[in-house]
Amino acid sequence: MSTDLIDQIRTRVDALPVPPGDLDAVRRSGGRIRTRRRVAAGAGVAAVVCAAAFALWPAADDSGPGSGREIQPIGPLDYSHGLRAYADPGGEIHLGGRTLTREQLGDLDTQGTATPYGVVFSDRGLPSLLEESGEITALEPDSARGDYWPTPMADSQQPLVAYGATIDGKPHVVVRDLEQPEDPVAVMRVPGNTQIEAIDGGLVILSTSDGSRLWDPRAGDPVDLGGPRTRIADFRNGVLLYDGPAPDGPAAADLRLVPGAIDAQLTFDGGHILYWSNKLESTDGSPPIVLDEKATFFNVDTDGSILAAAFAKGGGAEVYDCELPSGRCEPLGHLPLTGGDPMFMGNDM
């Protein structure tokens, strides 16, 4: 491992911009989900999020990325206020200002991630982008259909997304700029058990059973971050939220390390932690953020706001979109519940 490479990563971390204090004005960007985590926060509480790709959705054909089911024409979506995606597991789906059914979403029941430019997902084994227009674009048109599909991750600061692809029959991680998608930023061959943990500020965190590594796709090879018992919960603005032993690799030296639960999330500025409560504790000793609504279910939306759902007295749930740092919550509507707890899409928890 070269000193020059570590210095380059240190320079990149030091250059990460600190978002302005008023997050209500921050550029609407980023978004991700991770369905492979298991949430255990009390009896009767289901996994809070599935993908904008609905990985937990019941479907007639559940054979994975190669299932061959097609997305029905759904028309334009509206991401201007974030994805604002929430759903009744047994019924309607709200996505980008539209109310849809799972039958319309076809192969979007595989793991994917929502970005300001659309939903990155596996279209029957090919990395693809469901754009805000409703059109689908192949991100790797020359790659083969394959089953290497770790959950993609999107950058909240830059128009970057990291995803898996089967290229020349081998698993690779691809980083692509969705504002200039013609050529990838970087493509790297990886072991088949590689997971994409996070991408932010242009830095990617990858993990295998041997541990985690930090990769600057514009600089060179990944640098060791943590051992196999360290689990990465989230990474935003140079802040690393982790569970287990503290990361002790060379790449950890220039990150702000914050211990936390594996199913917690960071706000986009890395300043607060969302964890099963309307009170978001800070990562630096500053005051917490308290949301107006005392809901039961929470998630970070693709624009950095907080989606919240509270059970309604007459049945179903009321859904809100809460701004940061003010904590003001805007009602989005009533959600009937016919198949379990309300589900959010767009990020992870």
Secondary structure, DSSP 4 states (H G I P E B T S, - for coil): --HHHHHHHHHHHHTPPPPPS-GGGS--------TTS---SSTTPPPSB--TT-TT---S----TTS---PPP------TT---EEE-TTS-EEETTEEE-GGGGGGGGS--EEETTEEEEEETTEEEEE-TTS-EEESSTTSBP-S--PPPEE-SSSSEEEEEEEETTEEEEEEEETTSTTS-SEEEE--TT-EEEEEETTEEEEEETTEEEEE-TTT-S-EEEE-TT-EEEEEETTEEEEESSPP-SGGGGGSEEEE--TT-EE-TTSSEEE-SSSEEEESSSSPPEE-SS--SEEEE-TTS-EEEEEE-TTSSEEEEEE-TTT--EEEEEEE--SSSS-EEESS--
